[in-house]
Amino acid sequence: MTKTEFEATVEFDDGSTADLEMAADKSWDSFLNYFGDAQHVYCVTYSQSPAFIYKMFQNQDLAVDSLEVIVGDNQHDDYRRSLKNTNNAKKIAAQLESLRRDGDLLIHTVDSARVLLHTKLYIVENQDGSRTLICGSANLSKQAWQGSKQTNVNMAWRTDGDTPVDEWFERLYAFHKDYATPFMEDLTEEIEDADTAEEEAKIYDIWLGGDEFSDDPVAELNARLDEAVDDDQVNTYNVVTDAEEAEKAVFAAEDTDTDPTEISPDKRVRLSPQGLEDAISNLDDTLSANNIRINDGEIVATPAGIARYKETFTGYPDLNVDKKEKTVGLRVDDSVLELSAPLPDDPQEVADALDLIEQYVETVGEFGETRTTKETRAHFYEGVIYFCWAPFANYCAHHYAEYESAELDKDLPFLFLHGDNDSGKGMFLRFGARLISNGYVQEVTTGDDFVKNNIERARASDTVFPYIVDDVAKSKIDRDIIKSYWEGKWDGSIQMPTFIFSSNDSTKPKSELRTRMKTLDFNVNFSELEKDEREAAAQIAGQADSCNLFPWFAHLFLQRDISLPDQSDRLADARDVFAELYAYAEKEPPGYVPLEKPAEQEHDPGRRKWISALSDGLCELDFKDDGRIVADFSANLDQQQCWEFQKATPAHIRANIYGPAVQFESANRFQNWIDEPHVIEDARRDTETAANNTGVLSRVTRLVRG
């Protein structure tokens, strides 16, 4: 019902008159009465939905010919997502677009995340030429009335359309329209270019699905907080061309004497909490700790508060890859460190950066003890290539997802560093983190702090800085959730980081996980370093803070055409970029640099382990008539110890445990892996000779040549 509180007729200086009423509306039906004779409606409303506009045109009790609405709490993409999440989204989108094309509907969304229009203003042009001009508290939304006993007070003028109050309302409407931009304009342009109904249907699918949000409300909150920060609210410094300013921004972020999250008028970030209520409720303490507040129906924060809040999810900073601008930005309070830059004019600068990487890798063999210097250096360098690729895992996912044959959990591998204590894994992880963050990230997550919930938090973090975990128990990695990290959640709506693990466990992850990880062996020991050697190694690692290799890598990587990789080398694009860097620097790469194929293939520690076992007589080979090969360890090892050898075998070889023996299903695959084509036949002849002479399988020693 509508309860009229006040009625009056107002006469203006020009002799025109208008009837004024103030009413308390307590129901949706009573509010709808204002539109009973409407022909054209112009309105500003804070809360609205595309589905409701559709219902207005379908309402038989209304005769609205055209509607123009300014939605005060949504930007274009937010409003599109609200349409995508409605029932019959494509049907509603098609109807609204058709109305828009015919000139019957024009929706505007706010064009700046910092602007929220709380005004409720309506200009209703009736069928007889009269007008109803409304200013009040009710939104053009049936949802605003549902589940509540609210009352909205409205002031309504009824005029002949030519009074001073009409002019006032028109000015107010124009004022609000200056903050808005047309909705669906991009869709209309694409639809007009469609030649067939099939093309048109595909355009609707793409438009509705583009940049869609995940069904995780926390992920949606994090993504919308990121989008709410305008470029003019942050200071952007390129770490190559603005190195001094970027360094000052990092120092300022480490200053504990000031609170950069304190909300001042010139730093306010505002966005609507609509649809985010559950996430806000669950994260209330974390949000408030970073001065992110809910005030008067809107989220109010600062860029610094958002950056610090985002860092609580993984412990790492908010790193973003802009696909359109082809830039990489790391948020540090109210600054953005741009981590991408064109190659310098002087190739020697690139050569110097590559020299630093080589100096660090060459601490293997120079300071650390190893019997496999070249091989281990190659594995260290492969780890550097992975670190540079890691921030682009999500970027690659967008490109890979275009292929029906894509298997994201295999095409986007995690990194697993395997080695004993004092093998330099922890130092390497910190070196990599510093290299890709311009020195901002100095420490990494410890295995003790890594739990299952961290994986879910990473999925909702909306950041691409890799999640780095040092010295983690292998049992914490052997989880079903790792097997479907990308396929289970990634939909293009949010950014998800890849993972980098290191472990001291004596055995590697199970075979089904090895297909989803790059496993690198750090077969070196740094435990006996002298003081001056330790200081020299630390000094080399510390230079990663000012090394520009990653910004140049990022620039080149973002210029490439990314296609689905061969699973034998999932870092092929990153490897090619390193080859470009060496070529530009006019520098010959050392022999250990893995530019042709992955280090774990070129220098396979599993292959070396098997050759050693065969040469030392730990096992004997039995060649079966059906093409299988059985490695029998029964004379020296038990079944549990055999697992080490089964796990040292690449997954594609198909090796299975049978008691204290490992069975290879294909002799050809085993032969190709050993990479000595004549060895299998030699071993077969030795086996047959030994069986005839002694009845006992001989040891196979010719495999040493591998």
N, C-alpha and C positions, 0 to 999 in steps of 0.2 A: 504494500500500500504506500501511497504518497500522502504525507501529512504536510499541508501547506502551512508554513509558520508566518508568512508575511506576503502581502500583495499590495501593489501600488502602481499607479500610472504616472510616468515621469514625462514632463514636457521639457524640451530642450530649447535653447535660445533661437534656433532656426524655425521654431514652431512645430517641429515633428514631435511625435510622442512614441513611447514604448511602454509596454506592460512589464513590470518586474515582479518576480516572485522568488521567495526563498523557501525551499522545501527539504524535508528530511526523508530520504528514500531508504526504505528498509528491505527492499527486495529487488531482485533482478527485473521482474516484470514491471515494477513501478518505474524503474529507471528507463526501461525500454519504451515507455509511453512517449518520451520526448521525441522518438524517431518514427512515430506512427504515420505521419504524413510526409516523411522526408523523401526528397527527390535526389538531392546532392548533399553529401556530408563531408566536412573537413574537420579533422580532429587531431589534437595532441594528447597522447595517453602514455603513461609511464609503463604500464604492463599490458601486453597484448599478445595474441598468437595468430599465426597464419590460418590455422584451422578455424578460429572463431570468425575471421573475416569471411571465409568460405561459407560458414553457417548463416551469416548475415544476408548474403545474397541468395541463399536457399530458403530463407524464412518467408513463408507465405503471408505473414501478417505485416511485412514491411514491403515497401515499393521503392527501395533505394535504387536509383539508376547508376549513380557513381559515388565512389568513396575515395577520399584521400586522407591517409593517416600517417602521422609521425610517431614512431615508436621510440620512447625516450630512454629505454633501458637496454637496448640491444644494438650491436653493430651488425653489419651485413652477415658475416659468417655465423654469428651466434643465432641470428634469426633464421637463417637457412637450416641450422642444425635443429632448431625447435620444430621446423616443418618436417625435416627428415624423420624425426622421432614420433610423428603422429601416425595414427592408423590411416591407411590409404594415401600415403604421402605423395606418390606419383600422381594419383588422380587429382588430389587437391592442388598440387603444384601446377598441373596442366590447366586446371580451371582458373586459378589465379593469374597465370601467365596469359591465358586467353583474354581474361577481363582487362589485364594491363594493356595488351596489344590493341584492344578495341577502344581504349581510352576510358574505360569504366572504373578502373582501379589504379591507384598510385600509392604505393607504400614507401615510406622513407624510414631509414634507420640512421642512428647517430653516426657521424663519421669520425669520432674521436673517442677513445676509451676514457678520456678524462671528463667527458661531458655526459651527464645523466640529466634528463629532462623529467622532472617530477610533475610538471604542469598537467592538469586535466582541462582541456579547452575544446569546445565543440561549436562549430558553425553549421547549423542545419538549415538548408534551403528547402522549404516545403513545396508541395505541388502547386499551391495557389500563389507562389511568389513571395510569401511571407517568410520570416526567418525565426528560428529559435537559437539563441546564443547562450551557451551554458559554460559556466566556470564553477568548478566544484571539486569534490574529493573522489568521485567515482571514476575508476578506470573502465575503458571499453573492453571489459572482460567478464564473462559470466563466472569465471573461476574466482574472481575477487569476492563473489558473494557466497560461494559454496562453503558449507561447513562452518559458517559463522553467523553471528547475530549482529553483524556490523550495521551501522547506519551511516549514510553518506549525505552530507549537506551540500546542496547544489543551489547556485544562483542562476536563474534563467530569465533572459530578456526575450520578449516576444515583440518583433518589430515588422515593419513593412519592407525592410531591406534597405532603407535609405535614411538612416539616422546616425548621429554621431557615435552611438555605441557600436553600430555596425563597423564604422571606420576603426574604432579602437580594437575590436576583435580581429579585424583583418590585419592591422599592424602587429598585434601580438602573435598571430599565426605566422606572418612573414618572418618575424624575429626568430621564432623557433625553427623555421624551415632552413634558416641560414646554417644551422648546426647539423643538417641532415643530408643524406645522399639517397638517390632512388634505389629501391630494392628490386631485384630480378632484372635489372637492365642488361646484365651480362647474359642471362639466360635467353632473353628475348632476341638479342643479337645472334646467338648461336642457332636458335630455333628458325630464324628467318633464313639461315643458310642451309637448312636441312632440305634434301631433295626427296626423301622418302619417309614414310611413317616409321620404318625401322630405324633410320638415322635419328629421327626425332625422339623415339623412345630411348635410344642409347644416350642421347644428350641429357635427357632427364635423369637417367641413372647416374651418369658421371657427375652432373651438377648436384644432385642430392647427396651423393656419396663423397664428393670432394672435401678433404680436410675434415671428415666427420670425426666426432669425438668417440673415444672408447666408452664401453659401457661401465667403466670403473669411475665412480663419481670423484674419487680423489685425483685420478689422472686428469679428469676434466677440470677440476679446480686448479690444478697446477698449470695446465695449458692456458687456461683463461687468465690466470695471474700474469703469466709471461706475456700474453698478447696485450694486456692492459697497459703495459709500460710503453709510452711513446718515445720515439727517438730523441725528441727535444728535452726529455726528462733525464737523460743520461749523457755523460761525457764519453765519447768514443775515441779511443787512442789506438792507432795501429802500432803494434809492438816493434815493427821494423822502422817505420818512418817517424813515429812519435815515441821513440824508446824511452826518453827521459820522463815524459808525462805518464807513460804507462807504468814506469817504475814507481813514480810518486803515488799513483792510484793504488798500487799494491801496498805501499808503506802506509797510506792513509787507512786502508782497510784493516791493517794490523794495529792501528792506534786504539788503545783501550780507554783513552781519556774522554772520548766523545762517543755519542750514540747516534750513528748515521740513520737509524730507523725512526728517530723522533720525527713525528709528522708535522711538517711546516706547510703553510699554504701553498708555497711555490713548488712543493715536491709531492703533492698528493696524487695518488693513483686511485681512481674510483671505478668500480664495476658493480653490476647488479648481482646479488646472490641468488637470483631466480634459478631454480633447479640444482643448486649447490648446497642446499640446506643440510643434507645428511653428512656430506663431507666436512662442512664447517663445524657441525656438532661434534664429529669424531676427532677433529684436529684442533679443537678450541684452544687448548693449552699451548700447543706449538705455535698457532697463529698469533695468539696474544703475546707470547714471549718475544715475537719479532715485530710487535706493534702493528699487527694487521687486525683491524677492528671492524665490527659491524655497527655502523651508525646510521640511524634513520633510514633503514631499509637499503643500505648500500655498503659494500666493502670498501674501506678506506685504508690505504697502505702507502708505503714509499718504495721506490725502486730498490733501495738498500734492504728494506725489510723483506721484500719478496725474494731478493737474492739470497739472503741469509736463511730464510725459511726453506727455500728450495734445497739448500745445502744440507739440511737436516735429514733429507731422505736417503742419501747414499753416503754422506760425508764428503762428497766432492762437489765442486762448484757447478753452477748452471752454465753448461756449454751448449751452444746451438749452432747448427749448420743451416744457413739460409739458402734454400735451393734456387730461389729466383735471383737473388743478388749475388750468389756464389761467394759467400763470405762465411767465416767462422768467427763467432763472438763468445767470449767468456765473460760472464757478469761478475764484477767485483764491487759489491755495494752499489753505489749509484754511477759506476763507470762500466764501460764495456771494453775489454781488451780484444781488438780485432786481430785474430791469429791467422791471417792469410795476407800474402803480399806478393806482387809480381817479382820475377827474378831481377836481381840488381844488374846495373850496367856492367859492373866489373865481375867477371867470372871467378876471380880469385876469392871473392867473398863466399861464394858457394863452395869453392875448394877448401877454404878454411873451416867451414861448418862440417864438411865431410871428414876433414882431418880430425876434428874433435870426436866424431863418432868412432873413427878408426882407433884413435888413441885410447878411448874407453874400452873398446872391444879387445884391444891388444894388451890390456892388463891381464887377460887370460894368457898364460904362458910367460908373461914378463914378471908379474907379481904372484900369480897363482900357479900351483903345481898341477900338471895334467899330462897324460901320455897321448892325448889326442888334441894337440894344440889347434891345428887347422879346423878340424871338425867342430870343436867346441866354440871357436871364434865364429864359425858360420852360424851356429845355433844362437849365439848372442846377437849377431847382426840380424838374423831372422826375427828375433824378438823386437829389435828396434823398428824394423819394417812393420811389424804388427802394431806396435804402439802408434805409429803414424797413421796407420789405416783405421785403428779402433774408433776414433770419433766419427768416421764415415760409415759405420756399419748400418746405422739407420737410413742414411742417405742411399746406400747401396740397396737396402731392402725395398725402397720405393721403385728402383729400377728393376730389380729382380722380380718383383711381384707382377710385372707385366708379362712374364713368361709362364705358361701353364705348367712347364716342367720344373719350376722353381721349388726347392725344398729349403726354406729359409733356415731351418735349424742345422742343415748341413752346409748350406751356402754361406752362412754367417757364423764361422766357428768362434768359440771361445779360445783363450790361450791358456795352456797348462805348462808351467815351468817345473821340471822335475830335477832334483839333485839332492845330494847329501847336505848335512850341516856345513856351513862355511863355504858354500859353493858360489856365493855372491848373488843369490836370488833376490834377497831383500834390497841390497844396494842397487841392483839392476831395476827393480820395480820403482824405486824412488827416482832413479835417473830418468826412466821413461816418463814418469808423471811430471817431472820438472821440465822435460824436453817439450812436451805438448801443452804445457800451461804457462810457458814463459817464466817458470820458476815460482808460480803462485802456489802450486801443490808441492809440499815438501815431504809429507808423510803419507803412508797408505794404511788401509784397514788391516788389522791383525786377524789371524784365524780365529782367535778366541772370541772376537766380536762379531763373527759371521754366523748368522742363524738363518733358518728357512725363511723367516719373515722378511729378511733383507732382500730376497729375490723379488717378492711381491712389491716391496717399496721401490725397488729399482724400476719395475715395470710401470709404476705410477709416477715416476720422478720427472718425466718430461725433460730429460737432459741426456746428452750423448757423451759426457765424460765417462770413460770406462770405469767400471767398478773393479777396483784392484784389491785383492786379498792376499796377504803374505802369510805363508806357513799355515795353510789350512789343512785340517785332517781330511784325507781322501774320502772318508765316509760322509762328510758334509756335502761333497760334490755329487756323490752317487745318488742322486734323487731323480724321481720321475719328472719333476718340474723342469729340470735342466734339459731333459730330452725334448721338451716342447715349449721352450722359452719364447721363441718367436712365433711359431705357428699357433700356439695357444692363446696369444694375446695381441700380437702386433696387427693393427689394421690401418696404419697410416695416420691415425688421428693424433698420436702423441709420439714423442721421441723416447726411445729406450736405449740404454747403454749396453754394450757388450761387457763380458767379464774377463778378467785376467787373474789367474790363480797361480800360486807357487806352493809346492809341498815337499816335505822331507820324507814322505812315506816311501817305503822301499819298492812298492809296486805301483803301477799306473792305474788309471781308471778302467772300468770294464769296457769291453769292446764296443758296446752300443753307444757309449759316451765318447770313445776315441774318435768315432766318425763325426762328432760334433765339436771336436777340439783340435787345435794344433798343439802337439806335445813336443816340447823342446828339452833337450838334455843338457844340463849344466854340469858337465863332467870335469870339474876343477875344484881345487881346494885352496882357500885363501887363509887358512888358520895360522900359518907360520909367518905372516907378514911382519917385517920390522917396522919400527915407528915411522921412519922416513918413507918407507914404501906405502904404508897406510895413508900417510898425509898426502903423498903424491897421487894415489888413487882417488882420494877424496877431492883433491883439487881438480882433477880432470872431470870427475862427476859433477862438481859444482858449476862448471862452465856451461852445463845444460841450461842454466837459468837465463843466459843471454844468447843462446844459440838460435839462429834464425832458420834453421833447417826445416822445422815443421811449418812455419808460415809459407815458405816457398813450396814445400811439398803440397800443402793444402791448396794453394793457388793452382798448381799444375793438375792436381787430382780433380778439382772442380771444373776444369776445362775439358776433361775427357768424356767420351761417349761410353757410358757404363753399360755393359752387357752381362748376361748371365755367365759366370765363370765356369771353366772346367773344374770339377771337384778335386782333381789332382793338384790344382794350384788355385786356391780360392783368394789368394792375394796377388793374382797376376797383374791387376791394374796398379796396385801399390808398388810392385816390383818394377814395373815399367817406368813409373815415375822416378824411382831411384836411378834407373838407367839414364833417364833424361837429365837428372841432376849431375851425374858423373860426366855425361857428354857435354853439358853446358859448361861445366867447370874445367873441361879439357884435362880431366884427371883419370888416370888408369886405376881402376879399382883393384885392391889386393885380391889375391886368389881365393880368399875365403868368403868374399862378399857374394851372397846367393842371388845373382841377377838372372840366372837362367831357369832355375827351378828351386822349390823350397829346400831349405837346409836339411830338414828332417828326412827328405828323400835322397838328396845328394850325399848326405853323411848320416845314414840310418843307424842309430845306436842299437836298434833291435837286431839288425843284420849282423853287426859286429859282435853282439852278444851270442848269437847262434854260432857264428864261425868259431868264436873262442870256445864254446862248449864242445863243438865237434873236434876241434884240434886238440883240446885237453882230454878228450875221451870221456866226457860226461854223458854222452849218449851215442847210440848206434842207430843207423838208418836201415829200415826194412822197406824194400820196394815191393808194392803189391801189384798183382796182375791187372787190377782195374784202374791203375793210374794213381792210387793213393801212396803217400809216403808216411811212415810211422817212425817218429823219433823216440826211441826207447831209452828212458833215463833210469830204469828200475835198478840198475847196478849201483847207482850213486845217489839218487834223489828220491824223495817221496812225492806223493801227489801234490801236496801243498807247495812244495818248492818248484814243481813243474809249472804252476800257474805263472810264475815270473816269465817263463819262456813263451807261454801262450800269449801273454799280454804284450810281450815284446814284438809280436808278429803283427804286421798291418792287418786291419780288419778285412781287406779284400782278399787276403790269402786264404781265409777260412780255415783256421786252425782250431781244433777241439781237443779237450783233455779226455783221455781214457786211462784212468788209473795213473801210474807214473810214466805216462807216454803222451806225446802230442801228435795228433794225426792231421796231416795236410790233405785236403780233399783233392787238390789238383797238383800234379807234379809240374805241369807247365808254369803255373803261377809261382810255385816255390822256386823253380829254376830261374824265372825272370827276376824274381826278387833277389836271389843270390847273385844274379848278373854274371854268371859264368856258364855259358850255354853247354859246355862239354862236361861240367862237373857231375851232373845227374847220371849221365851214361857211364862215366868213370866209376862213380860210386856203385852203380848197379853191377858192373863187372866185378868190383872188389867184393861185393856182398855174395855174388854167386860163387866166386872162387873160394872165399872163406867158408861158405856153407858146404861146399864139396869137400874141402880139405879137412875141416875141423868140426863142422856142424855148428859153429858158433859165429855170430855176426861179427865182422871186422869193424874196427873203428875207421871212420872216414876222415882222412886227414887232408885230402887234396883241396877241401873247401877253404883252407887257409889262404889260398890265392885270392879270395874275395876281399 
